[in-house]
Amino acid sequence: TKIEENTAYITVSDNGPGISAKFADLIFQPFYRIDNKLSDGTSGTGIDLNIARELTRKHGGDIKLISSEIGAVFEVSINISTKV
């Protein structure tokens, strides 16, 4: 976590297989799911990242996939200024 100017940055990561950079924009589209052996048989709609990004953007922030050697890494930026 870091704060710069009026923005707080939060990094969220896991130790899973990661997400290829070629999916960086696709994973935020509603109902998109990466087809792989880890998600086979797993329930879900593929809408969570889309909802999270839209809510964050409505508050002046964003969520993006960060390139990583291990796991999936996301950076969430949130506007923390007192002005709305």
Disulfide bonds with the S-S distance in Angstrom:
none
